[in-house]
Amino acid sequence: MPLPPILAGPIIRRVEPISVSVWIALSKKQMVQLVLWDDNEVEAGQEGEVIPQAGNFVKSEVIETLEIANQLHIVVLTIDTSQQKLREDRIYCYNIYFGDTATTLTNDLGTAGLLKIKKSFNDKLTEGVPLGYNIGRLPTIIIPNSSLENLNVAHGSCRKIHGIGDEAFRHLDKFVQKNLGDTQKRVQQLFLTGDQIYADETPKIVLPFINQLGKEIFGDKIEALAFEVTANSNKTIPADLAHFPSACRQKVVNDSAKFTGNGISSHLLSFPEYCSTYLHYWSVDVWSEPLKLMLVKFKGSNYNEDVGSFIYYYLVNIFKDLEIEDMFELVFTFKDEAEGATKKANLLSVKGLLLGSVPTNLSAEQTERINALETLYTANFETSFPGFNDIVKMMKIVETMSETDRNVLSNVFNMGGVLEESQASMDFLEVLPLARRVLANIPTSMIFDDHEVTDDWFFSQFWKNRVLTSPLGVQVMRNALMAYTLFQDWGNVPNEYPLNLLNLPAQPAADLQTQRENYLSTIGKNKGDKIILLQKITEYGKALSAGNQPTPAQPLPESLDRFFFFGEAAAEGEVPAITSPVRWHYNVPSGPAHTFFLDTRTRREYDEFTGPPGLLSKKALDEQLPESIADENHALVFVISPVPALGLPVLEEFAQPVVGLVEGGFSGEGVGGAPEGAISGALKRDVEAWGFSERHVEQLLNRLAQFKKVAILSGDIHYGYAAFADHWKARKEENHARIIQLVSSSFKQGWSLEFVLLKSGFAQRLLAGFDYEFEKHGWKDKSLKVNGVMAPRHRNRLRRNPVVLPRHGWHHGTTTDPVEPDWAWRLRIAVDETTYENIPEFPALHLEVDKDLPEEGTSGDANEVKNTYLQMAARHNALFKMGRTRRLIWQPHFGHIFFTKSPEDANRMVLNHEYHYTCRTDGILNDDEAPDLNRAGLVSGPFTLHAIDLDVSAADKTPPPTLNDTPEPA
């Protein structure tokens, strides 16, 4: 299909009073310019006319897009507003102009059709909404408010195309629109804290179209994947669907790339596939017409068996092209050679049948079935699915196959899985225009977690050794990080990628050389020479587009691998491009707060070969979090850690480690291919929390305590919660710090209905550690002596450094020497504080208890007590059916952070964290997996609120007693 001029974007990236940066991807090389108005009422002109630039506030230079491939050109445009600083009480709008030359910028967001509503397929899918929220208006931006009381931040993570549940961008778009003109209530920054794409879990039905778009934007060229690299041999296989079909990649990814994830049968492999996937996550315009047609048409069919069959036969149509002879051992599994020979023969036989002529001896039942599906599909559509006749042909052939042959096909493609994935993908597709609009209006900062590359990425030293010595593993990770550089990191800190220093002439002018040296001595020294990195990525993309395959042994891939994984030594008298792998951490201003984004994936430390990692080495911690901040009057420090630092005690202290140990110890082999009894990382265990390395989490908390008031924003775990810890160094009140953990996960990757009991009040309390306060005391570089009764699990901790002992399970009369710890902290889980009266969407469900039970020592009327219990039961039953949870949020959602004055003391501030997600008002149990075609009974809103004191009371500042002061049991 013809590609649109704007493939994806615009996405507002870094915005501060002195600069504005916008990311955009186009389908051909263009000269582009960013223009800003001190006005939010600028309107589009007539159809096809560009918006005049008259009256603009400020504009950028006209620059050229960066060519990544034949039809993929990306740029981050930055306006310098240091002479006219942006004001927090103003709303600004912007436009992007583009053309073939600097003097012919004859296109803009309006001519690209992004300022109006676009419909397709007889109005059955809204393909586009006006980026400016109001038809014909330009998108707008604001900067963070300098007052903490008026600061509004949103965050979230984990957005998978076919994830379970309602896509959370639906809620965020609604919230932005509601507060669009209010600079004090509108979301001023959006933090995406990891897993912006799921490279390892692509829907089976979508992957073929992702592969096709990747091929198209790279000039119909296909990347070759490396399987064997020696001095005499470079075995490569093209990354096409004939060699790596959808749903058939699990074995090659596990065995050849050495990745350890489960359920990754449609893992991305090539650089074109990774680039295409980002485009699919950010723009509905690149989704293939046949794919949209298929999903839209099948939305209204209740996903019956016929619909599932059509999708299934679509994949079968691809399967007929599979190069089984070349790929059998890489794609399919078998126990021994005899089974392998039989399975290969069966697959070749089925492939031969699929390539045969269409049978004519169909039964009446078969004919009726096929005709009914054809009628179902083509009804009310002017255009049928391209290749529909080929798919019907496949159906006719398969319908006449023996049951054995049909089972062979079913083993290749899991029909049930395809159907469920297609259902969820439709919800993603519907919300995609809204997600694009949000990203065009809210300054957005991003950081990877693992799924941008692959699950369990750098989980253990064992994992690293295996994958970094695998040619295919290195190539896939390289492809992922090249795409991350272009689609995410470039916009986080645009001055790390100054385009004026790109492609310098052989003998640069003196001023350019000076700029180059200054860059290397500042940014380049600390973060790596990202200009050279960007240049090498474009060289790689251009080489692919030209059909020149960069093989692993060539200088270009080797140089990229040094940037991403290995670093390189400095030549004598020269400044190296990078002395160690490129650094991805950064920080952004957030009004009265400082925000630090941590890279907890590539700067890890491993105490054991196959054990859980420490997410930041001491050197990495020093680089990413300073010991102090120059602005000592900062109101708050935000720290973005993709993985939560303060987890649920029940899960981190007991459940997940036990599951991993049991599996590793008794399954006969280690997790993820590790030696027997070892835990090396795999999707089901995911033991990557900070808490699994006590030394590293205590190191982090002690650093955070320096800042006094900290909010850690995290994702990763596919549920949301809020916790807070009070931290004391040397148990002194003046050393008190309040560290708040806010988790928002996921945007779209919720929990299945089979886990519905997780929404119950009992399960919520159980997983949150009931209502206990979880407390730990720590000693560093000390020999700690304990006298008295001590649990074995605690005594084992005495051999570690630091020694960290929890208060729970501590016996009265047992003492420590020294008595005073170097630090202590107490963790609590926040509980929802909303009432139905706060939520106007539920006028008929005001079930709050209006009469409390009698206080202790007083008598109460029996009927009054009974009625109170009945009201409480009715309330909890309603909460359960609505899907509203009070501690742990399992539904897809986003988190909104805002601040209010404490009702107890107007001089103290409260951090409020509300979760926006879907609830039901119709009394039907919230079935996250079932398609809700008309969305009746569903409502979006902030249904859970956790309010945590940022400025704590005197009582909360009081240090805890020592472990020697454990009270005697009652």
Order of alpha helices (4+ residues) and beta strands (2+ residues): beta-beta-beta-beta-beta-beta-beta-beta-beta-beta-beta-beta-alpha-beta-alpha-beta-beta-alpha-alpha-alpha-alpha-alpha-alpha-alpha-alpha-alpha-beta-alpha-alpha-alpha-alpha-alpha-alpha-beta-beta-alpha-beta-alpha-alpha-beta-beta-beta-alpha-beta-beta-alpha-beta-beta-beta-alpha-beta-beta-beta-alpha
